[in-house]
Amino acid sequence: MRGPVVWTAITLWAGALLAATVPPAAATAPAAATASATASSSTAARHSRPVLVDCFGNPDVHPSAFILACGDGNSRLAKMRWSQWDPMSATATGVNLVNDCKPFCAAGRFHAYAVTVRLDRPKPWKKHPQLQQFTRMTLTYTGNSRPEGFPRVVTYPL
């Protein structure tokens, strides 16, 4: 009987830890991004540039943070400073915060790695075809360290 109680406690603790480390969508998305489809249309009118769509389906331009691991929040970008954002690509520098998951993810520690972020391959967003969304993200680890097992350059489909 003790085993299920322990696993329940670990699961609840992990959920609380994740909730404390992952910013709510409203904290990372501008008001226009969290509004209705009508507001998204007006966002398109104001921003002819492609958007970055987050895990919650909110479009954004120049976000300072972005969750890479939508399922568990164990990898995210923070402190992003955009040097370029145009109709074809966007470039930023920032930090990739990655959980080492040792001995398991709920007990793991987050480590910061310097990265350059590049967004490209804009295509019409299925949810709002009047908006273009970037469909590829490339991270280049710029410092002397990177997450264990990661190559220097990692590309993600968005």
CYANA upper distance limits for C-alpha pairs under 8 A (distance plus 0.5 A):
  1 MET  CA      5 VAL  CA      7.40
  2 ARG  CA      6 VAL  CA      6.75
  3 GLY  CA      7 TRP  CA      6.81
  4 PRO  CA      8 THR  CA      6.56
  5 VAL  CA      9 ALA  CA      6.70
  6 VAL  CA     10 ILE  CA      6.67
  7 TRP  CA     11 THR  CA      6.53
  8 THR  CA     12 LEU  CA      6.66
  9 ALA  CA     13 TRP  CA      6.54
 10 ILE  CA     14 ALA  CA      6.53
 10 ILE  CA    106 ALA  CA      8.24
 11 THR  CA     15 GLY  CA      6.70
 12 LEU  CA     16 ALA  CA      6.73
 13 TRP  CA     17 LEU  CA      6.62
 13 TRP  CA    106 ALA  CA      7.97
 14 ALA  CA     18 LEU  CA      6.57
 14 ALA  CA    105 CYS  CA      8.49
 14 ALA  CA    106 ALA  CA      5.17
 14 ALA  CA    107 ALA  CA      8.17
 15 GLY  CA     19 ALA  CA      6.57
 16 ALA  CA     20 ALA  CA      6.66
 17 LEU  CA     21 THR  CA      6.77
 17 LEU  CA    106 ALA  CA      7.60
 18 LEU  CA     22 VAL  CA      6.46
 18 LEU  CA     72 ASP  CA      7.99
 18 LEU  CA     73 GLY  CA      7.47
 18 LEU  CA    106 ALA  CA      8.35
 19 ALA  CA     23 PRO  CA      8.11
 22 VAL  CA     73 GLY  CA      6.89
 23 PRO  CA     27 ALA  CA      6.62
 23 PRO  CA     28 THR  CA      7.52
 24 PRO  CA     28 THR  CA      7.49
 25 ALA  CA     29 ALA  CA      6.46
 25 ALA  CA     56 PHE  CA      7.52
 26 ALA  CA     30 PRO  CA      7.60
 26 ALA  CA     31 ALA  CA      8.17
 26 ALA  CA     34 THR  CA      7.73
 28 THR  CA     63 PRO  CA      7.26
 28 THR  CA     64 SER  CA      7.56
 28 THR  CA     65 ALA  CA      6.64
 28 THR  CA     66 PHE  CA      7.92
 29 ALA  CA     33 ALA  CA      6.38
 29 ALA  CA     34 THR  CA      7.31
 29 ALA  CA     58 ASN  CA      7.48
 29 ALA  CA     59 PRO  CA      8.17
 29 ALA  CA     60 ASP  CA      6.82
 29 ALA  CA     63 PRO  CA      7.62
 30 PRO  CA     34 THR  CA      7.32
 30 PRO  CA     60 ASP  CA      7.49
 31 ALA  CA     35 ALA  CA      6.93
 32 ALA  CA     39 ALA  CA      6.84
 32 ALA  CA     40 SER  CA      7.18
 32 ALA  CA     43 THR  CA      6.98
 33 ALA  CA     40 SER  CA      7.23
 33 ALA  CA     43 THR  CA      8.34
 33 ALA  CA     58 ASN  CA      5.69
 33 ALA  CA     59 PRO  CA      5.72
 33 ALA  CA     60 ASP  CA      6.56
 34 THR  CA     58 ASN  CA      6.52
 35 ALA  CA     39 ALA  CA      6.07
 35 ALA  CA     40 SER  CA      7.25
 36 SER  CA     40 SER  CA      6.83
 37 ALA  CA     41 SER  CA      6.80
 37 ALA  CA    128 HIS  CA      8.20
 38 THR  CA     42 SER  CA      7.12
 39 ALA  CA     43 THR  CA      6.65
 40 SER  CA     44 ALA  CA      6.75
 40 SER  CA    128 HIS  CA      8.22
 41 SER  CA     45 ALA  CA      6.97
 41 SER  CA    128 HIS  CA      8.19
 41 SER  CA    130 GLN  CA      7.77
 41 SER  CA    131 LEU  CA      8.38
 42 SER  CA     46 ARG  CA      6.85
 43 THR  CA     47 HIS  CA      6.37
 44 ALA  CA     48 SER  CA      6.50
 44 ALA  CA    130 GLN  CA      7.24
 44 ALA  CA    131 LEU  CA      6.14
 48 SER  CA     87 PRO  CA      8.00
 48 SER  CA    131 LEU  CA      8.20
 49 ARG  CA     85 TRP  CA      7.89
 49 ARG  CA     86 ASP  CA      6.36
 49 ARG  CA     87 PRO  CA      5.49
 49 ARG  CA    132 GLN  CA      7.67
 50 PRO  CA     61 VAL  CA      8.08
 50 PRO  CA     86 ASP  CA      8.00
 50 PRO  CA     87 PRO  CA      6.48
 50 PRO  CA     88 MET  CA      8.33
 50 PRO  CA    122 PRO  CA      6.85
 50 PRO  CA    131 LEU  CA      7.16
 50 PRO  CA    132 GLN  CA      5.02
 50 PRO  CA    133 GLN  CA      5.30
 50 PRO  CA    134 PHE  CA      6.58
 51 VAL  CA     59 PRO  CA      6.04
 51 VAL  CA     60 ASP  CA      5.78
 51 VAL  CA     61 VAL  CA      5.82
 51 VAL  CA    131 LEU  CA      7.85
 51 VAL  CA    132 GLN  CA      6.79
 51 VAL  CA    133 GLN  CA      5.17
 51 VAL  CA    134 PHE  CA      6.69
 52 LEU  CA     59 PRO  CA      6.01
 52 LEU  CA     60 ASP  CA      5.71
 52 LEU  CA     61 VAL  CA      6.79
 52 LEU  CA    133 GLN  CA      6.32
 52 LEU  CA    134 PHE  CA      6.30
 53 VAL  CA     57 GLY  CA      6.21
 53 VAL  CA     58 ASN  CA      5.86
 53 VAL  CA     59 PRO  CA      4.85
 53 VAL  CA     60 ASP  CA      6.75
 53 VAL  CA    133 GLN  CA      7.39
 53 VAL  CA    134 PHE  CA      8.38
 53 VAL  CA    158 LEU  CA      8.48
 54 ASP  CA     58 ASN  CA      5.93
 54 ASP  CA     59 PRO  CA      7.01
 54 ASP  CA     60 ASP  CA      8.17
 54 ASP  CA     66 PHE  CA      7.29
 54 ASP  CA     67 ILE  CA      7.62
 55 CYS  CA     67 ILE  CA      7.42
 55 CYS  CA     70 CYS  CA      6.07
 62 HIS  CA     81 ARG  CA      8.29
 62 HIS  CA     82 TRP  CA      6.76
 62 HIS  CA     85 TRP  CA      8.19
 63 PRO  CA     80 MET  CA      7.56
 64 SER  CA     78 ALA  CA      6.56
 64 SER  CA     79 LYS  CA      6.00
 64 SER  CA     80 MET  CA      5.15
 64 SER  CA     81 ARG  CA      7.23
 65 ALA  CA     76 ARG  CA      7.85
 65 ALA  CA     77 LEU  CA      5.79
 65 ALA  CA     78 ALA  CA      4.86
 65 ALA  CA     79 LYS  CA      6.84
 65 ALA  CA     80 MET  CA      6.75
 66 PHE  CA     76 ARG  CA      6.23
 66 PHE  CA     77 LEU  CA      5.52
 66 PHE  CA     78 ALA  CA      7.16
 67 ILE  CA     73 GLY  CA      6.81
 67 ILE  CA     75 SER  CA      6.99
 67 ILE  CA     76 ARG  CA      4.73
 67 ILE  CA     77 LEU  CA      6.67
 68 LEU  CA     73 GLY  CA      7.63
 68 LEU  CA     74 ASN  CA      8.48
 68 LEU  CA     75 SER  CA      5.90
 68 LEU  CA     76 ARG  CA      5.40
 68 LEU  CA     77 LEU  CA      7.52
 69 ALA  CA     73 GLY  CA      5.42
 69 ALA  CA     74 ASN  CA      6.33
 69 ALA  CA     75 SER  CA      5.67
 69 ALA  CA     76 ARG  CA      7.18
 74 ASN  CA     97 LEU  CA      8.25
 74 ASN  CA     98 VAL  CA      6.23
 74 ASN  CA     99 ASN  CA      5.59
 74 ASN  CA    105 CYS  CA      8.23
 74 ASN  CA    110 PHE  CA      8.41
 75 SER  CA     96 ASN  CA      7.35
 75 SER  CA     97 LEU  CA      6.09
 75 SER  CA     98 VAL  CA      4.96
 75 SER  CA     99 ASN  CA      6.94
 76 ARG  CA     96 ASN  CA      6.18
 76 ARG  CA     97 LEU  CA      5.82
 76 ARG  CA     98 VAL  CA      7.21
 77 LEU  CA     94 GLY  CA      7.29
 77 LEU  CA     95 VAL  CA      6.11
 77 LEU  CA     96 ASN  CA      5.08
 77 LEU  CA     97 LEU  CA      6.62
 78 ALA  CA     94 GLY  CA      6.44
 78 ALA  CA     95 VAL  CA      5.78
 78 ALA  CA     96 ASN  CA      6.97
 78 ALA  CA     97 LEU  CA      7.73
 79 LYS  CA     93 THR  CA      8.34
 79 LYS  CA     94 GLY  CA      5.54
 79 LYS  CA     95 VAL  CA      6.64
 80 MET  CA     92 ALA  CA      6.43
 80 MET  CA     93 THR  CA      5.99
 80 MET  CA     94 GLY  CA      4.73
 80 MET  CA     95 VAL  CA      7.54
 81 ARG  CA     92 ALA  CA      5.67
 81 ARG  CA     93 THR  CA      5.98
 81 ARG  CA     94 GLY  CA      6.90
 82 TRP  CA     90 ALA  CA      7.90
 82 TRP  CA     91 THR  CA      6.29
 82 TRP  CA     92 ALA  CA      4.62
 82 TRP  CA     93 THR  CA      7.24
 83 SER  CA     90 ALA  CA      8.26
 83 SER  CA     91 THR  CA      6.37
 83 SER  CA     92 ALA  CA      6.16
 83 SER  CA     93 THR  CA      8.49
 84 GLN  CA     89 SER  CA      8.22
 84 GLN  CA     90 ALA  CA      5.67
 84 GLN  CA     91 THR  CA      5.70
 84 GLN  CA     92 ALA  CA      7.62
 85 TRP  CA     89 SER  CA      6.53
 85 TRP  CA     90 ALA  CA      4.59
 85 TRP  CA     91 THR  CA      7.07
 86 ASP  CA     90 ALA  CA      6.67
 87 PRO  CA    122 PRO  CA      8.04
 88 MET  CA    120 ASP  CA      6.51
 88 MET  CA    121 ARG  CA      7.28
 88 MET  CA    122 PRO  CA      6.89
 89 SER  CA    118 ARG  CA      7.52
 89 SER  CA    119 LEU  CA      5.81
 89 SER  CA    120 ASP  CA      4.89
 89 SER  CA    121 ARG  CA      7.74
 89 SER  CA    122 PRO  CA      8.11
 89 SER  CA    134 PHE  CA      8.20
 90 ALA  CA    117 VAL  CA      8.48
 90 ALA  CA    118 ARG  CA      6.14
 90 ALA  CA    119 LEU  CA      5.50
 90 ALA  CA    120 ASP  CA      7.16
 91 THR  CA    116 THR  CA      7.68
 91 THR  CA    117 VAL  CA      6.08
 91 THR  CA    118 ARG  CA      5.10
 91 THR  CA    119 LEU  CA      7.00
 92 ALA  CA    116 THR  CA      6.26
 92 ALA  CA    117 VAL  CA      5.55
 92 ALA  CA    118 ARG  CA      7.13
 93 THR  CA    114 ALA  CA      8.09
 93 THR  CA    115 VAL  CA      6.33
 93 THR  CA    116 THR  CA      4.96
 93 THR  CA    117 VAL  CA      6.46
 94 GLY  CA    114 ALA  CA      6.50
 94 GLY  CA    115 VAL  CA      5.96
 94 GLY  CA    116 THR  CA      6.88
 94 GLY  CA    117 VAL  CA      7.85
 95 VAL  CA    112 ALA  CA      6.43
 95 VAL  CA    113 TYR  CA      5.86
 95 VAL  CA    114 ALA  CA      5.15
 95 VAL  CA    115 VAL  CA      6.08
 96 ASN  CA    112 ALA  CA      6.14
 96 ASN  CA    113 TYR  CA      5.62
 96 ASN  CA    114 ALA  CA      6.89
 96 ASN  CA    115 VAL  CA      6.94
 97 LEU  CA    110 PHE  CA      6.38
 97 LEU  CA    111 HIS  CA      5.95
 97 LEU  CA    112 ALA  CA      5.09
 97 LEU  CA    113 TYR  CA      6.99
 98 VAL  CA    110 PHE  CA      5.64
 98 VAL  CA    111 HIS  CA      5.89
 98 VAL  CA    112 ALA  CA      7.12
 98 VAL  CA    113 TYR  CA      8.44
 98 VAL  CA    147 PRO  CA      7.58
 99 ASN  CA    105 CYS  CA      7.30
 99 ASN  CA    108 GLY  CA      6.40
 99 ASN  CA    109 ARG  CA      5.82
 99 ASN  CA    110 PHE  CA      4.66
 99 ASN  CA    111 HIS  CA      6.85
100 ASP  CA    105 CYS  CA      7.50
100 ASP  CA    108 GLY  CA      5.95
100 ASP  CA    109 ARG  CA      6.22
100 ASP  CA    110 PHE  CA      6.80
100 ASP  CA    111 HIS  CA      7.76
100 ASP  CA    147 PRO  CA      8.36
101 CYS  CA    105 CYS  CA      4.08
101 CYS  CA    106 ALA  CA      7.38
101 CYS  CA    107 ALA  CA      7.16
101 CYS  CA    108 GLY  CA      4.67
101 CYS  CA    109 ARG  CA      7.31
102 LYS  CA    107 ALA  CA      7.02
102 LYS  CA    108 GLY  CA      5.21
102 LYS  CA    109 ARG  CA      7.89
103 PRO  CA    107 ALA  CA      6.93
103 PRO  CA    108 GLY  CA      6.88
104 PHE  CA    108 GLY  CA      6.39
113 TYR  CA    141 TYR  CA      7.40
113 TYR  CA    143 GLY  CA      7.49
113 TYR  CA    145 SER  CA      7.12
113 TYR  CA    146 ARG  CA      6.34
113 TYR  CA    147 PRO  CA      8.03
114 ALA  CA    141 TYR  CA      6.37
114 ALA  CA    142 THR  CA      6.12
114 ALA  CA    143 GLY  CA      6.10
115 VAL  CA    139 LEU  CA      6.61
115 VAL  CA    140 THR  CA      5.85
115 VAL  CA    141 TYR  CA      4.97
115 VAL  CA    142 THR  CA      5.81
115 VAL  CA    143 GLY  CA      7.98
116 THR  CA    139 LEU  CA      6.21
116 THR  CA    140 THR  CA      5.66
116 THR  CA    141 TYR  CA      7.09
116 THR  CA    142 THR  CA      7.24
117 VAL  CA    137 MET  CA      7.39
117 VAL  CA    138 THR  CA      6.32
117 VAL  CA    139 LEU  CA      5.35
117 VAL  CA    140 THR  CA      7.18
118 ARG  CA    137 MET  CA      6.11
118 ARG  CA    138 THR  CA      5.60
118 ARG  CA    139 LEU  CA      7.06
119 LEU  CA    134 PHE  CA      6.55
119 LEU  CA    135 THR  CA      7.99
119 LEU  CA    136 ARG  CA      6.20
119 LEU  CA    137 MET  CA      5.10
119 LEU  CA    138 THR  CA      7.02
120 ASP  CA    134 PHE  CA      5.89
120 ASP  CA    135 THR  CA      6.96
120 ASP  CA    136 ARG  CA      5.93
120 ASP  CA    137 MET  CA      7.13
121 ARG  CA    134 PHE  CA      6.08
121 ARG  CA    135 THR  CA      5.92
121 ARG  CA    136 ARG  CA      6.46
122 PRO  CA    132 GLN  CA      6.26
122 PRO  CA    133 GLN  CA      5.64
122 PRO  CA    134 PHE  CA      4.69
122 PRO  CA    135 THR  CA      6.29
123 LYS  CA    132 GLN  CA      5.64
123 LYS  CA    133 GLN  CA      6.02
123 LYS  CA    134 PHE  CA      6.99
123 LYS  CA    135 THR  CA      7.31
124 PRO  CA    128 HIS  CA      8.01
124 PRO  CA    129 PRO  CA      5.42
124 PRO  CA    130 GLN  CA      7.22
124 PRO  CA    131 LEU  CA      6.29
124 PRO  CA    132 GLN  CA      4.82
124 PRO  CA    133 GLN  CA      6.54
125 TRP  CA    129 PRO  CA      5.40
125 TRP  CA    130 GLN  CA      7.88
125 TRP  CA    131 LEU  CA      6.26
125 TRP  CA    132 GLN  CA      5.97
125 TRP  CA    133 GLN  CA      5.89
134 PHE  CA    158 LEU  CA      7.58
135 THR  CA    157 PRO  CA      6.33
135 THR  CA    158 LEU  CA      5.01
136 ARG  CA    155 THR  CA      7.58
136 ARG  CA    156 TYR  CA      6.30
136 ARG  CA    157 PRO  CA      5.08
136 ARG  CA    158 LEU  CA      5.73
137 MET  CA    155 THR  CA      6.19
137 MET  CA    156 TYR  CA      5.67
137 MET  CA    157 PRO  CA      6.89
137 MET  CA    158 LEU  CA      7.29
138 THR  CA    153 VAL  CA      7.44
138 THR  CA    154 VAL  CA      6.15
138 THR  CA    155 THR  CA      4.75
138 THR  CA    156 TYR  CA      6.75
139 LEU  CA    153 VAL  CA      6.19
139 LEU  CA    154 VAL  CA      5.71
139 LEU  CA    155 THR  CA      6.80
140 THR  CA    152 ARG  CA      6.29
140 THR  CA    153 VAL  CA      4.97
140 THR  CA    154 VAL  CA      7.03
141 TYR  CA    145 SER  CA      7.95
141 TYR  CA    146 ARG  CA      6.71
141 TYR  CA    152 ARG  CA      5.83
141 TYR  CA    153 VAL  CA      6.95
142 THR  CA    152 ARG  CA      8.38
146 ARG  CA    150 PHE  CA      7.05
146 ARG  CA    151 PRO  CA      8.39
146 ARG  CA    152 ARG  CA      7.73
150 PHE  CA    154 VAL  CA      8.02
